[in-house]
Amino acid sequence: MFATASEMKNSFGQYLKHVTDESGEVIITKNNLRVARLVPYVSDIEKYYTVQENAVNYDYNKKTVSYEEFMEIYSKSNVRMEFLNGEIHIMSSPDIDHQDILGNLHVLFKEFFKGKKCKPFMAPFDVHFRKKDIKDPDVLQPDLIVLCDMENNVNERRRYTGTPTLTLEILSSSTRSRDMVYKLNTFMMSGVSEYWIVDTDYKRITIYTFVEFKIDKTEFFKMGEIAQSIVFEGLKVDIKSLFEDMSWQAL
């Protein structure tokens, strides 16, 4: 629901009822620009999760909460979720295409980085991305990451607290826009050096590099070409081999 600043001032009770009784939200506009959002206050974890046969109530996906509230919710849940731009995103189970590609890439990355300082990890792996000039971090689980700063960034609970040098996401229909726009911005503003986007629909890989929190280079690689890392010299992926050697094609 949308309301102008004047409408909100004159009918605040009506909009408050919509938020509290109907679990809705109100986007407040001023001079045709979105300036604020009125949402339910979250203080009770049970508002978010109803335990029915150990299932999560997915109606609460994309709810707006604070970083502290998200961490409280997350600590009491076994469900995979991310916190991006102040919203919770429940993560669905990946399909066979996704997992086949991810497995192949992880093997390739593991072989490349064997014996080197940097080390690749695959999801699920929580990373708190601290964006420049933004107080609250985003908490994401990229499909694949390369860490080069583990020496001083693993806490007493064996949790990683640094910033990956490389992140990689495999697109799906439910995450395409989030991975290509919002996560791109998060990685760029957090000090990540390189971001790979793997598109199984169009069978291509896009590689972004970032310098001083801005996009420096963008490279596109399609079938018949070799995707090459800009940050890690020698790290290559044969696009044809990656997408043709998929177990699901034989099903």
N, C-alpha and C positions, 0 to 999 in steps of 0.2 A: 504494500500500500504506500502511496505517495501523498505527501501533504506539504503545502508551502509553510514557511515560517509563520506567516500571519494566521493560517488555518490552525496550526499547532497551538499558537498562543490563545486563540479564541475557543478552541474545542479540545483542550488538552485532555480532559476527562474521557472524552470519546475515544481518542487515540490510545490512551493508557489502558482503557478497557479492552481494546482490540489486542494489545500486546500481552496483557496479563491473563485475560480470560480465554483468548483464542490462540495463544502462543504464536502470534504473528509478529510482524515487525513493520515499522513505519520509516520510510526514507524521507527525510526532511530536505526541502529544496529552498533556495533563495536565489532570486534572479535567474531561474531556470537551471541552476547548478545544484548538484547534490552536495549538501554540507554536513549532514549528520544522520544518525540512525538511532531509532528507539527500539530496543530489543528487550526480551525478558532477562532479568537478573538471575544469574546462575550461582546458587550457593549450596544447593543440595544435589549431590551426585545422582540421586534417584530421579531427578527431573530429566536427566539425560538417558539413563539406562533402566529399563524394566526387565528384570530377570524372569524370563519365561522359557523354561527348558534350556537354560544357559544361552539364550539368544539375545542379540542386541536389538534395541528398537532403532531401526535405521531412519526413522522420521527425524532424528536429531542431526543427521548429516548436514553440514554447511551452517551450523549454528555459530553465532559470534560469541566468543568468550575471551577472557584475558589469558595471557601466557600462564599465569599461576593456576588459573582454573583448569586450563587444558592439562597441565602437568598432574594436577590432582586427579582428574578424570582418567587420564592415561595410566597412572600408576595403579589404578584399581580395575583395569580392564585387560583382557587378553586379546582384544580386537586390535588389528593393525589400523593405525590412523595417523594422519599428518595434521600439522597446524600451519596454515599458510595464510598470511595477511589477516590474522585475527579470526580465522574460521577453521572449524574442525572438518576434516575430510576423511570419512570412513573409506578404507581401501578394500576393494573387492578382490576376490581370488583371481590371479592371472590365468589366461588361457594357455593352451598347449603351444601356440605360436610363440607367445611371449617367453615361456619358460625354455623352449628349445633354443631360441636366439640367445637368451641370457646365459644359458649353460655354455654354449659354444664360445661366446665372448669372454666369459670368465676364464675358461680354459686357456684361451689365447692370451689374455692379459696376464694370467698367472705365469705362463711360460715366458712371456717377454720380461716381466719384472723379477724373475727368479734370480736371486743373488744380488739384487739391487736394493738401494735404500728404500725406495717407495714400494708400497704393497697394495694390491687390489682387494676389495671386499665386495660382496654382492648382498642385496637385500635379503631379509630385513636387517637394517643397520641404521639406527637413529643418528642423525646429525643435526646439531643446533646451529643454524646458519644465522650469523649476526650481521645484519645489513648495516651499511654505513649510515650513520645519523638516525637510526631507528632503534628505539629502546628494546622492544621485545623481539627475540629471535623467531625465525620460522623453524619448525621441527619437521624434517623431511626424511624420507627413506628412498634415496635414489636407487635405481636398479643396480648400478655399479658405480663404485667410487675408487679413486686412487689416492692413498694417503702418503704424504711425504714428511709429515711433521709429528709422528707418533711419539718421538722421544720425550717430549715435554707436554704432551697433550692426551695422556691417558690417566684418569683419576684413580683413586683408591678402590672404586667400585668396578674398575676395568671398563669404564665408559670413555669413549673418545670425545674430546672437547675442542678439537682444532677445526681447521677448514680444509676440505679436500682440495687437492690440486686439480683433479679431473673428476667430473660427474658425468653420468650417462643415464639416459632415460629411454625406454622402449615405448613408443606410443601405443595407446589403445583408444578405442572409441570414447571411453569415459574420461580419459585423461589428456586427450590430444591438446585441447586449448590450454589447459592448466600447465602442461609440460612445455608447450611452445611459447607461452607468453609469461605467465606468472612465475614459474620456476626459473625460466631464463633470467628474469629480472632479479630474483632472489640470489641466484648463483653469481650473477654479475656484480651485485652490490655487496656480496659477502666476501669477495676476494678470491673466488675460484678462478683458476687460470684457463681452463678449457672445459667445454660442455658439448657432449655428443648427443644428438637426437637420432634414434634409430626408428625408421618408419617402415613397418612391415607391410603396409598397404601399397605403398609406392616403391618399395624395395630400394631404399636409399638411406644414406647417412649424411646428416648435416653437422658440421663441426664449427663451433664458435670459440674464439679466444678473446679473453678480456684483459685489458691493461688499464690500470687506474680507474676501475669501476665503470669502464665503458667497453663496448664491443670494438675490438681491434680488427679482427678478420672473421670472415664467414666463408666456409668452403662446403661445396655440395658434391657428393659422390653417388653415382648411380650404377646400375648393372653394367658390368664390364670394366669398371674402374676400381682402383685401389684407394680406400680411405686411409689417409695418413695423418697421424697426430702432428700438430705444429709444436706443441710443448715437448713431447717425448719423441725425439728423433729415432726412427726405426720401428715405431709402433704402427703396424699396418693391418688393415682388414680387407680381404678380397670380397667385394660386395656379392659377386656371383656365387662364390663358394659358401658364403654365410647364409644366403637365402635359398639356395638350391638344396643344400644339405640339411633339410628339415624333416624330422620324422613324421610330422602330420601330413605331408604330401603323399605319403604312401598309404594313408588310412582310407 
